[in-house]
Amino acid sequence: MADKKAQLIIEGAAPVELPILTGTVGPDVIDVRSLTATGRFTFDPGFMSTASCESKITYIDGDQGILLHRGYPIEQLAEQSDYLETCYLLLNGELPTAEEKARFVSTIKNHTMVHEQLKTFFNGFRRDAHPMAIMCGVVGALSAFYHDSLDIKNPHHREVSAMRLVAKMPTLAAMTYKYSMGQPMMYPRNDLNYAENFLHMMFNTPCEIKPISPVLAKAMDKIFILHADHEQNASTSTVRLAGSSGANPFACIAAGIAALWGPAHGGANEAVLAMLDEIGDVSNIDAFIAKAKDKDDPFKLMGFGHRVYKNRDPRATVMKQTCDEVLKELGITDDPQLELAMRLEEIALTDPYFIERSLYPNVDFYSGIILKAIGIPTSMFTVIFALARTVGWISHWKEMLSSPYKIGRPRQLYTGYPQRDLKK
Ligand code: SDX
């Protein structure tokens, strides 16, 4: 992996040779681990030029707009696979055989219920608490119930925790919604598939069990696939950092949920709908694009831009197709927010500011319109992102713990006071 070398010439010091490591695809990396011997650190706020780890799970080519999960393009997984099969792939590295898939699906089904006492945690929240605040709390609280699978050095415990988290996130997410509605929480059903079960727990009540639309369930499953993993993004890096201290998996996933909540990250899907509401009408688009371009205005066009993609986000393309399918299936022919979103995309993508900065719609731009059409309230959008991303987070957590690792502990460039004496 390291047959090439970089040479660092530091004035007045001997040149430093740094190995260059080559992956299977994508950019080489310069291994700077030996740099500390020179008494210097690299400096890279926001990790714009930093590879934090080696991974085999997901590959992104931002220039080509390519996203691969264990080598398979996201477009093919969205079209031909389903979410639980994609979960198996992310967790285990290969697609399951029919028998492996049946066993995996059965295992997940048999872990979808949560401890009855977990319901009491919800009562401490106001009914109008943001669902992501509740999810941070109740997911972290899972570690109080599963003492039998918290030994992170034990591969079996890691496996059990991964299954429990993938299985229970839809149940907890739906419980969060029901709590906000003041409706009874619905138990999961083993006769439904993963996405159907989630929609059942969200929208059915003890008074009436309506059949789940297969089209909406398929759209939900596709949305889960499109959000499943995305390399070393902010929330995944948070989970890896928390995991590197030896924290239990439930605490690590709770940390990932907290990081995802931010509007610059997973909170953007909720922010897109709020932005479209604020724009209100096509006639206001130019004013908002001007705000987005104004350096003195903190407003950014939500759902646009990406740290890695400098081409179209492949997930946004699939999401837009799914959006058209769902709205057509629901007979929604003139969704004003979709019209507005499409017009906004058209205008933004002809504007030099966005073209020069390669700002394209990202995964969050269209997802909210589909979720709203399915009947999911805006405040639940990021919860659904967290539900779907849990398998990515836990796959990276497992990958890190499965080989030698060190606690993540970055250093800094200190620009504060040098030592001074306290003279009272
Ligand atoms: C996700 O990392 C992942 O993989 C994340 C994710 C995943 O699956 O985990 O893909 C999910 O988080 C998608 C992104 C969702 N966020 C949004 O839609 C919020 C709006 N987007 C921006 O906040 C921004 O584009 C980021 C945060 C996504 C990326 O920010 P970067 O990489 O730090 O880029 P930047 O802020 O340095 O922007 C470069 C330039 C700047 O202008 P200049 O200083 O060069 O003049 O582009 C401008 C920015 O001001 N810019 C925008 C903009 N995004 C960037 N200007 C207006 N509107 C925007 N949306």
Residues whose N, C-alpha, C, O or C-beta is under 5 A from the ligand:
A	BS01	SDX	H230 N233 A234 P263 A264 H265 G266 A268 A292 K300 L301 M302 G303 F304 G305 H306 R307 R357 N362 D364
